[in-house]
């Protein structure tokens, strides 16, 4: 009976954070948009299209911008969480030192 409970606890998965899910979904959508844009460019080149294809460039730039914003949010959130963890471990002095450092 006790062994069964221990094994059951080990099998439970750790729940993924919402921000991590958001980051993964953002990257997947970005990759899909970029692949679609590359396919459109291939069609434009193979069909000898003479018009303006700048909309595809804008689509790719938008995908990278969206991924950059989500990545920045995730890093900012992780930094805030780590400051709280470090404050519990090392006290207020270390936190002030970390806050005053510039991001590299």
N, C-alpha and C positions, 0 to 999 in steps of 0.2 A: 504494500500500500504506500509506504513512504517512498520507495524507489520509483513508483509510478508517478507520483507528484513531482519529484525532482526531474525526471525525464521530461515530463510535460512542460515544466518551466523552461527547460533548455530549448525546446522546440519552438517556443513563441518567438516570432520575429520582432525586431525592434522597429517601431513605427518611424517612417521617413518624415522628416520635417517638411512643412509646406514650402518653405523657401527653397529647399533643395529640389523638390518636385517642380517648382516654378522654373528654376534654373535649367533642369533637364528638359522640360517641355519647351522652354525658350530656345535652347540649342537645337532640339529636334526640328522645330518649326523653321528656324533659321537655315538649317541644312537643307530642308525641303524647298524652301524659297530659292535658295542659291542653286540647287540642282534644277529646279524648274526654269530659272532664268538662264542657266547654261544651256538647257535644252532649247529654249526659245532662240537664243543666240545661234545655236547650231542650225536651227531651221532657217533663220535669217541668212546665214552664210551659204548654206547649201542651196537655197532657192534664189540666190543672187538678188536679194532685196535691195533696192536703191534708196529707200526712205530713211527716216530717222529712227534709230533704235535706242535713243537715250532713255526711254522709259524703262528699259531692262537694266540699265546702269543704276537708275534711281531705285529700282526694286532691290538690287543687290545692296546698295548703300543703306537702304532702310532696314534690311535684314541684319546687317552688321551693327547698325545703330541700336536696334532693339536688343540684340544680344549684349551689347556693351552696357546698356542701362541696367539690365537684369543682373549682369555680372557685378557691376558697381554696387547695386543694392545688396547683393548677397555678401560681398566683401565687407561692406559697411556694417551689416547686421552681425556678421561673424566677429568683427572687431569689437563691437559693443558687448557681445556675449562673453568674449574672452577677457575684456576688462573687468567684468563682474567676477569671473572665475579667479583671475589673478588677484583681485582685491581681497577675496576671501583667503587666498593662500599667503600673500606677501604683505598685505596691509596697504594703507593709503599712500605711503611714500613712493612705492613702486608704480602705483597707478598714475600719480602726478607726473612721474618721469616719463612714462609711456605716452601719456596724453600730450606732453610737450614736444615729443619727438615728431619730426616731420615724416610723412609717409614716403618710403623709398620706392 
